[in-house]
Amino acid sequence: MDVVYFAWVRERIGLPKETIETSAQTVADLVAELSSKEERYAAAFADTSALRVALDQELSDFDAQLDGVREVAFFPPMTGG
């Protein structure tokens, strides 16, 4: 699955995108798996209330299932203006 990072999430992790193999069942499981990988991931995912997630380019929740998902994107909340 492709995992895409935007804005300060990308800056903390140091990658715009990566392809990973995961056994995570939910987005929350994926976050826990990534956070345990390295300190930079733990820093990026320390406060998930400051993050939004999209699954295959549709906004979703952290309790969403990952079955069949090809892309997960993490980004800070967007503001309009």
MODELLER restraints for C-alpha pairs under 7 A, 6 or more apart:
rsr = mdl.restraints
at = mdl.atoms
rsr.add(forms.Gaussian(group=physical.xy_distance, feature=features.Distance(at['CA:1:A'], at['CA:19:A']), mean=5.50, stdev=0.5))
rsr.add(forms.Gaussian(group=physical.xy_distance, feature=features.Distance(at['CA:1:A'], at['CA:20:A']), mean=5.52, stdev=0.5))
rsr.add(forms.Gaussian(group=physical.xy_distance, feature=features.Distance(at['CA:1:A'], at['CA:21:A']), mean=6.48, stdev=0.5))
rsr.add(forms.Gaussian(group=physical.xy_distance, feature=features.Distance(at['CA:1:A'], at['CA:70:A']), mean=4.96, stdev=0.5))
rsr.add(forms.Gaussian(group=physical.xy_distance, feature=features.Distance(at['CA:1:A'], at['CA:71:A']), mean=5.75, stdev=0.5))
rsr.add(forms.Gaussian(group=physical.xy_distance, feature=features.Distance(at['CA:2:A'], at['CA:17:A']), mean=6.93, stdev=0.5))
rsr.add(forms.Gaussian(group=physical.xy_distance, feature=features.Distance(at['CA:2:A'], at['CA:18:A']), mean=5.71, stdev=0.5))
rsr.add(forms.Gaussian(group=physical.xy_distance, feature=features.Distance(at['CA:2:A'], at['CA:19:A']), mean=4.34, stdev=0.5))
rsr.add(forms.Gaussian(group=physical.xy_distance, feature=features.Distance(at['CA:2:A'], at['CA:20:A']), mean=6.36, stdev=0.5))
rsr.add(forms.Gaussian(group=physical.xy_distance, feature=features.Distance(at['CA:2:A'], at['CA:70:A']), mean=6.20, stdev=0.5))
rsr.add(forms.Gaussian(group=physical.xy_distance, feature=features.Distance(at['CA:2:A'], at['CA:71:A']), mean=4.70, stdev=0.5))
rsr.add(forms.Gaussian(group=physical.xy_distance, feature=features.Distance(at['CA:2:A'], at['CA:72:A']), mean=6.33, stdev=0.5))
rsr.add(forms.Gaussian(group=physical.xy_distance, feature=features.Distance(at['CA:3:A'], at['CA:17:A']), mean=5.60, stdev=0.5))
rsr.add(forms.Gaussian(group=physical.xy_distance, feature=features.Distance(at['CA:3:A'], at['CA:18:A']), mean=5.39, stdev=0.5))
rsr.add(forms.Gaussian(group=physical.xy_distance, feature=features.Distance(at['CA:3:A'], at['CA:19:A']), mean=6.11, stdev=0.5))
rsr.add(forms.Gaussian(group=physical.xy_distance, feature=features.Distance(at['CA:3:A'], at['CA:71:A']), mean=5.78, stdev=0.5))
rsr.add(forms.Gaussian(group=physical.xy_distance, feature=features.Distance(at['CA:3:A'], at['CA:72:A']), mean=4.86, stdev=0.5))
rsr.add(forms.Gaussian(group=physical.xy_distance, feature=features.Distance(at['CA:3:A'], at['CA:73:A']), mean=5.73, stdev=0.5))
rsr.add(forms.Gaussian(group=physical.xy_distance, feature=features.Distance(at['CA:4:A'], at['CA:16:A']), mean=5.91, stdev=0.5))
rsr.add(forms.Gaussian(group=physical.xy_distance, feature=features.Distance(at['CA:4:A'], at['CA:17:A']), mean=4.30, stdev=0.5))
rsr.add(forms.Gaussian(group=physical.xy_distance, feature=features.Distance(at['CA:4:A'], at['CA:18:A']), mean=6.61, stdev=0.5))
rsr.add(forms.Gaussian(group=physical.xy_distance, feature=features.Distance(at['CA:4:A'], at['CA:72:A']), mean=6.20, stdev=0.5))
rsr.add(forms.Gaussian(group=physical.xy_distance, feature=features.Distance(at['CA:4:A'], at['CA:73:A']), mean=4.51, stdev=0.5))
rsr.add(forms.Gaussian(group=physical.xy_distance, feature=features.Distance(at['CA:4:A'], at['CA:74:A']), mean=6.32, stdev=0.5))
rsr.add(forms.Gaussian(group=physical.xy_distance, feature=features.Distance(at['CA:5:A'], at['CA:16:A']), mean=5.17, stdev=0.5))
rsr.add(forms.Gaussian(group=physical.xy_distance, feature=features.Distance(at['CA:5:A'], at['CA:17:A']), mean=5.98, stdev=0.5))
rsr.add(forms.Gaussian(group=physical.xy_distance, feature=features.Distance(at['CA:5:A'], at['CA:73:A']), mean=5.83, stdev=0.5))
rsr.add(forms.Gaussian(group=physical.xy_distance, feature=features.Distance(at['CA:5:A'], at['CA:74:A']), mean=5.12, stdev=0.5))
rsr.add(forms.Gaussian(group=physical.xy_distance, feature=features.Distance(at['CA:5:A'], at['CA:75:A']), mean=6.24, stdev=0.5))
rsr.add(forms.Gaussian(group=physical.xy_distance, feature=features.Distance(at['CA:6:A'], at['CA:16:A']), mean=6.69, stdev=0.5))
rsr.add(forms.Gaussian(group=physical.xy_distance, feature=features.Distance(at['CA:6:A'], at['CA:74:A']), mean=6.32, stdev=0.5))
rsr.add(forms.Gaussian(group=physical.xy_distance, feature=features.Distance(at['CA:6:A'], at['CA:75:A']), mean=4.95, stdev=0.5))
rsr.add(forms.Gaussian(group=physical.xy_distance, feature=features.Distance(at['CA:7:A'], at['CA:75:A']), mean=6.46, stdev=0.5))
rsr.add(forms.Gaussian(group=physical.xy_distance, feature=features.Distance(at['CA:9:A'], at['CA:44:A']), mean=5.53, stdev=0.5))
rsr.add(forms.Gaussian(group=physical.xy_distance, feature=features.Distance(at['CA:9:A'], at['CA:75:A']), mean=6.35, stdev=0.5))
rsr.add(forms.Gaussian(group=physical.xy_distance, feature=features.Distance(at['CA:10:A'], at['CA:16:A']), mean=5.40, stdev=0.5))
rsr.add(forms.Gaussian(group=physical.xy_distance, feature=features.Distance(at['CA:12:A'], at['CA:40:A']), mean=5.99, stdev=0.5))
rsr.add(forms.Gaussian(group=physical.xy_distance, feature=features.Distance(at['CA:12:A'], at['CA:44:A']), mean=5.68, stdev=0.5))
rsr.add(forms.Gaussian(group=physical.xy_distance, feature=features.Distance(at['CA:13:A'], at['CA:40:A']), mean=5.25, stdev=0.5))
rsr.add(forms.Gaussian(group=physical.xy_distance, feature=features.Distance(at['CA:13:A'], at['CA:41:A']), mean=5.70, stdev=0.5))
rsr.add(forms.Gaussian(group=physical.xy_distance, feature=features.Distance(at['CA:13:A'], at['CA:44:A']), mean=6.51, stdev=0.5))
rsr.add(forms.Gaussian(group=physical.xy_distance, feature=features.Distance(at['CA:24:A'], at['CA:30:A']), mean=5.16, stdev=0.5))
rsr.add(forms.Gaussian(group=physical.xy_distance, feature=features.Distance(at['CA:25:A'], at['CA:65:A']), mean=5.74, stdev=0.5))
rsr.add(forms.Gaussian(group=physical.xy_distance, feature=features.Distance(at['CA:25:A'], at['CA:66:A']), mean=5.55, stdev=0.5))
rsr.add(forms.Gaussian(group=physical.xy_distance, feature=features.Distance(at['CA:26:A'], at['CA:62:A']), mean=6.96, stdev=0.5))
rsr.add(forms.Gaussian(group=physical.xy_distance, feature=features.Distance(at['CA:26:A'], at['CA:63:A']), mean=5.67, stdev=0.5))
rsr.add(forms.Gaussian(group=physical.xy_distance, feature=features.Distance(at['CA:26:A'], at['CA:64:A']), mean=5.38, stdev=0.5))
rsr.add(forms.Gaussian(group=physical.xy_distance, feature=features.Distance(at['CA:26:A'], at['CA:65:A']), mean=4.38, stdev=0.5))
rsr.add(forms.Gaussian(group=physical.xy_distance, feature=features.Distance(at['CA:26:A'], at['CA:66:A']), mean=5.27, stdev=0.5))
rsr.add(forms.Gaussian(group=physical.xy_distance, feature=features.Distance(at['CA:27:A'], at['CA:62:A']), mean=4.80, stdev=0.5))
rsr.add(forms.Gaussian(group=physical.xy_distance, feature=features.Distance(at['CA:27:A'], at['CA:63:A']), mean=5.91, stdev=0.5))
rsr.add(forms.Gaussian(group=physical.xy_distance, feature=features.Distance(at['CA:27:A'], at['CA:64:A']), mean=5.90, stdev=0.5))
rsr.add(forms.Gaussian(group=physical.xy_distance, feature=features.Distance(at['CA:27:A'], at['CA:65:A']), mean=6.66, stdev=0.5))
rsr.add(forms.Gaussian(group=physical.xy_distance, feature=features.Distance(at['CA:27:A'], at['CA:66:A']), mean=6.61, stdev=0.5))
rsr.add(forms.Gaussian(group=physical.xy_distance, feature=features.Distance(at['CA:28:A'], at['CA:62:A']), mean=5.05, stdev=0.5))
rsr.add(forms.Gaussian(group=physical.xy_distance, feature=features.Distance(at['CA:28:A'], at['CA:63:A']), mean=5.91, stdev=0.5))
rsr.add(forms.Gaussian(group=physical.xy_distance, feature=features.Distance(at['CA:31:A'], at['CA:45:A']), mean=6.83, stdev=0.5))
rsr.add(forms.Gaussian(group=physical.xy_distance, feature=features.Distance(at['CA:34:A'], at['CA:41:A']), mean=6.01, stdev=0.5))
rsr.add(forms.Gaussian(group=physical.xy_distance, feature=features.Distance(at['CA:35:A'], at['CA:41:A']), mean=4.79, stdev=0.5))
rsr.add(forms.Gaussian(group=physical.xy_distance, feature=features.Distance(at['CA:35:A'], at['CA:42:A']), mean=4.10, stdev=0.5))
rsr.add(forms.Gaussian(group=physical.xy_distance, feature=features.Distance(at['CA:35:A'], at['CA:45:A']), mean=6.51, stdev=0.5))
rsr.add(forms.Gaussian(group=physical.xy_distance, feature=features.Distance(at['CA:36:A'], at['CA:42:A']), mean=6.62, stdev=0.5))
rsr.add(forms.Gaussian(group=physical.xy_distance, feature=features.Distance(at['CA:50:A'], at['CA:76:A']), mean=6.07, stdev=0.5))
rsr.add(forms.Gaussian(group=physical.xy_distance, feature=features.Distance(at['CA:50:A'], at['CA:77:A']), mean=6.96, stdev=0.5))
rsr.add(forms.Gaussian(group=physical.xy_distance, feature=features.Distance(at['CA:51:A'], at['CA:74:A']), mean=6.64, stdev=0.5))
rsr.add(forms.Gaussian(group=physical.xy_distance, feature=features.Distance(at['CA:51:A'], at['CA:75:A']), mean=5.63, stdev=0.5))
rsr.add(forms.Gaussian(group=physical.xy_distance, feature=features.Distance(at['CA:51:A'], at['CA:76:A']), mean=4.63, stdev=0.5))
rsr.add(forms.Gaussian(group=physical.xy_distance, feature=features.Distance(at['CA:51:A'], at['CA:77:A']), mean=6.21, stdev=0.5))
rsr.add(forms.Gaussian(group=physical.xy_distance, feature=features.Distance(at['CA:52:A'], at['CA:74:A']), mean=5.85, stdev=0.5))
rsr.add(forms.Gaussian(group=physical.xy_distance, feature=features.Distance(at['CA:52:A'], at['CA:75:A']), mean=5.38, stdev=0.5))
rsr.add(forms.Gaussian(group=physical.xy_distance, feature=features.Distance(at['CA:52:A'], at['CA:76:A']), mean=5.73, stdev=0.5))
rsr.add(forms.Gaussian(group=physical.xy_distance, feature=features.Distance(at['CA:52:A'], at['CA:77:A']), mean=5.94, stdev=0.5))
rsr.add(forms.Gaussian(group=physical.xy_distance, feature=features.Distance(at['CA:53:A'], at['CA:59:A']), mean=5.97, stdev=0.5))
rsr.add(forms.Gaussian(group=physical.xy_distance, feature=features.Distance(at['CA:53:A'], at['CA:60:A']), mean=5.72, stdev=0.5))
rsr.add(forms.Gaussian(group=physical.xy_distance, feature=features.Distance(at['CA:53:A'], at['CA:61:A']), mean=6.52, stdev=0.5))
rsr.add(forms.Gaussian(group=physical.xy_distance, feature=features.Distance(at['CA:53:A'], at['CA:72:A']), mean=6.94, stdev=0.5))
rsr.add(forms.Gaussian(group=physical.xy_distance, feature=features.Distance(at['CA:53:A'], at['CA:73:A']), mean=5.54, stdev=0.5))
rsr.add(forms.Gaussian(group=physical.xy_distance, feature=features.Distance(at['CA:53:A'], at['CA:74:A']), mean=4.74, stdev=0.5))
rsr.add(forms.Gaussian(group=physical.xy_distance, feature=features.Distance(at['CA:53:A'], at['CA:75:A']), mean=6.49, stdev=0.5))
rsr.add(forms.Gaussian(group=physical.xy_distance, feature=features.Distance(at['CA:54:A'], at['CA:60:A']), mean=5.24, stdev=0.5))
rsr.add(forms.Gaussian(group=physical.xy_distance, feature=features.Distance(at['CA:54:A'], at['CA:72:A']), mean=5.78, stdev=0.5))
rsr.add(forms.Gaussian(group=physical.xy_distance, feature=features.Distance(at['CA:54:A'], at['CA:73:A']), mean=5.11, stdev=0.5))
rsr.add(forms.Gaussian(group=physical.xy_distance, feature=features.Distance(at['CA:54:A'], at['CA:74:A']), mean=6.74, stdev=0.5))
rsr.add(forms.Gaussian(group=physical.xy_distance, feature=features.Distance(at['CA:55:A'], at['CA:69:A']), mean=6.48, stdev=0.5))
rsr.add(forms.Gaussian(group=physical.xy_distance, feature=features.Distance(at['CA:55:A'], at['CA:71:A']), mean=5.81, stdev=0.5))
rsr.add(forms.Gaussian(group=physical.xy_distance, feature=features.Distance(at['CA:55:A'], at['CA:72:A']), mean=4.78, stdev=0.5))
rsr.add(forms.Gaussian(group=physical.xy_distance, feature=features.Distance(at['CA:55:A'], at['CA:73:A']), mean=6.56, stdev=0.5))
rsr.add(forms.Gaussian(group=physical.xy_distance, feature=features.Distance(at['CA:56:A'], at['CA:69:A']), mean=6.35, stdev=0.5))
rsr.add(forms.Gaussian(group=physical.xy_distance, feature=features.Distance(at['CA:56:A'], at['CA:70:A']), mean=6.23, stdev=0.5))
rsr.add(forms.Gaussian(group=physical.xy_distance, feature=features.Distance(at['CA:56:A'], at['CA:71:A']), mean=4.94, stdev=0.5))
rsr.add(forms.Gaussian(group=physical.xy_distance, feature=features.Distance(at['CA:56:A'], at['CA:72:A']), mean=6.33, stdev=0.5))
